[in-house]
Amino acid sequence: LHCYVRGKLSKKYGADKVSASGPIPAHLLGNMWAQEWSNVYPMVEPYQGQPSLDVTAGLQKLKKAKKLDEQGLVRIGEKFFTSIGFDALPATFWERSQFTKPRDRDVVCHASAWDVTFSNDLRIKMCIKLDEEDLITVHHELGHNYYYMQYWQKPVLFQQGANDGFHEAIGDALTLSITPKYLKDLGLIETLPKDDKGVINVQMKDALEKIAFLPFGRMIDQWRWDVFSGKVPPSKYNEHWWALRLKYQGIAPANGPRGEEYFDPGAKYHI
């Protein structure tokens, strides 16, 4: 995947900008942290002329026709969960959640999900945009909420995942159900892939999100582990971050080495 994407980027920007054999400049991968690469899909699509996988265009079309708004995107997510046997979200969820960015104050727009009082007081906090990324994020965040919903009647000590990763894995496993057929049923794409070429396009799009993320998830925990264990002193936090990025992700800073006057790990919300 790395080699294929690098080749496409090199062809577009020139071998002097993207080496045919070295790391990929991190800022070319369409994501602030280069943690998933799905935004470069139009540039690396394996087969042109296949049925469109542009979900954002479908969402914007519904928005223009006044058939969908930000809360409607969350209703789509809820309908997915009720369709597989879960209860509807409580009425308070719709009253207390933040779906759009407030106009009167600054907020952290990083999407998150909550059971605020450990009593099925479920909420999400998002600044929703009607695009494919936020469609997937809504399904992921509701995965947290539905996980909360399963244990809110237990003692508070038992109201968490067996491991932090469990919560994330539940949401991400469920987003794998956002298949072309599901998207067509929602009216977000018009035609399903008809042959192997169409299927390979879908697989490439999935790989840019899911496979590209795996080394990032690996290195971010390695960095934290090395920091908390004392293996890496504060004077080398940034150097170690980029060493791991190179080792696991095969990416490098845009303009050469980044000094310790920067704290690039801090640009990641979870750090």
Salt bridges, closest charged atoms under 4 A:
ASP16 OD2 - LYS17 NZ 3.19
GLU78 OE1 - ARG75 NH1 3.86
ASP104 OD1 - ARG105 NH1 3.02
ASP121 OD1 - ARG96 NH1 3.13
ASP121 OD2 - ARG123 NH2 2.77
GLU132 OE1 - LYS205 NZ 2.94
ASP134 OD2 - LYS129 NZ 3.66
GLU168 OE1 - HIS140 NE2 3.00
GLU168 OE2 - HIS144 NE2 3.48
ASP172 OD1 - HIS140 ND1 2.95
ASP185 OD2 - LYS181 NZ 2.99
GLU190 OE2 - LYS61 NZ 3.61
GLU209 OE2 - LYS210 NZ 3.90
ASP221 OD1 - ARG224 NH2 2.58
ASP226 OD2 - HIS240 NE2 2.64
ASP264 OD1 - ARG258 NH2 2.70
